[in-house]
Amino acid sequence: MTIGEGGSLVQQAVQAVRDHIRDNDLKVGDTLPGEGHFAELMGVSRAVMREAFGALAALKLIDVANGRRARVGAIDGSVMAASLDHAVATSQVSMTEIWDVRRTVEVRTAMLAAEHRTDQEAAQILALAEAMATAGDDMALVTASDVAFHDAIARASHNALFVQIIGSFAPMMHVAVPAAWKTRTTDEEKAETIVRHRALAKAIADRDPEAARISMTSHFDRAIDALLRQES
Amino acid sequence: MTIGEGGSLVQQAVQAVRDHIRDNDLKVGDTLPGEGHFAELMGVSRAVMREAFGALAALKLIDVANGRRARVGAIDGSVMAASLDHAVATSQVSMTEIWDVRRTVEVRTAMLAAEHRTDQEAAQILALAEAMATAGDDMALVTASDVAFHDAIARASHNALFVQIIGSFAPMMHVAVPAAWKTRTTDEEKAETIVRHRALAKAIADRDPEAARISMTSHFDRAIDALLRQES
């Protein structure tokens, strides 16, 4: 059977599994009945059910490890990351559009983090800003610290959906951060970047949402400026 | 072959198709070589390639219509919508968290729409606000107009990623809008909702981003208030 044939049967099979999860109030990690159970229940072939499980696994709605029973999946920024990567590769979305979305979302998480961060989260965010400051020209370390810094702020917002959205930007940051760093040609420009990260970390530690908003906004204004310099 | 077995082979096969799209600078609707081509190229079985095509189709990275050659897929809010629906059904994300993300994103699209809307877009947004006003207690029409209103504002922002994100919220709006409407018990409260939609449409038509920001913020403050009333 090819994917096209019986597409709507596969869609119904996908929906049956999603209904099973919802109706039984299952949580992440709970086991699901096998393909055979659903195939019999719906009166469809094992091949249809196998395709449905494949689609559910691709969307991370179920987790199918080697030879194990399928389990309810944890949401995962990688699904949105794959969409974003594809959209950029095929010119459906520009980097400038993505940067506007990132700024919008991350200004909000910075404010929420300033309101909701625990002491441990504040300490981690400050430590990651310092890690960037001491990374020098080790681009791998600068990038890893920068990605971890934005992720830590998202987590300190205590909003799981913001964490997922910001996580979905991480793969492209591994390309964008080194590129942006290259446009910062003088030591003075690099020092400025570090100062801005420190100021943002301090605003969050100080529980000052307005200072966090201003810091994150100015951080992105500079980053977008650097991005446009690259593209021109 | 089950989904679990050879998972990493399938992942490599998925990546090979994604690389083909990127390296050949393909655009939405362009045709792809068949499964057989990739299977031969990679030295993997047709079964592995079929699973990879299934995963790519589930993620909407390729579009496989009945019996046709696979084509490059258009990004589609339905992938993120499925993630959101699953995350809510399994208590990974709360409605309150989603509403904060929606407010954050839609306040920005309202401002961008005020800056970038064409005359035709402004006229459409105003018309949808009027459609809501004249829908009375026809909940299907109120809901359809409300979803179309937010979608039209997203499109007028001229940022394709915001359009996708806001589109991914549409399925849950079909549940949330009637529920919120029910909490508006008096005619006065319903009239207020309509007044706020009109004010937002007018701010966008007037090219006034600050008024659009204030209108959308107050719209969401009221909507979140109604949501919390439902949940309590």
Interface residues (C-beta under 8 A of the other chain):
Chain A: T2 I3 G4 E5 G7 R18 I21 R22 L26 K27 V28 R50 E51 F53 G54 A55 L56 A57 A58 L59 K60 L61 V64 A65 N66 G67 R68 V72 G73 A74 I75 V79 M80 A82 S83 L84 D85 H86 A87 A89 T90 S91 Q92 V93 S94 E97 I98 D100 V101 T104 V105 R108 L112 N159 A160 L161 F162 Q164 I165
Chain B: T2 I3 G4 E5 G7 R18 I21 R22 L26 K27 V28 R50 E51 F53 G54 A55 L56 A57 A58 L59 K60 L61 V64 A65 N66 G67 R68 V72 G73 A74 I75 V79 M80 A82 S83 L84 D85 H86 A87 A89 T90 S91 Q92 V93 S94 E97 I98 D100 V101 T104 V105 R108 L112 N159 A160 L161 F162 Q164 I165
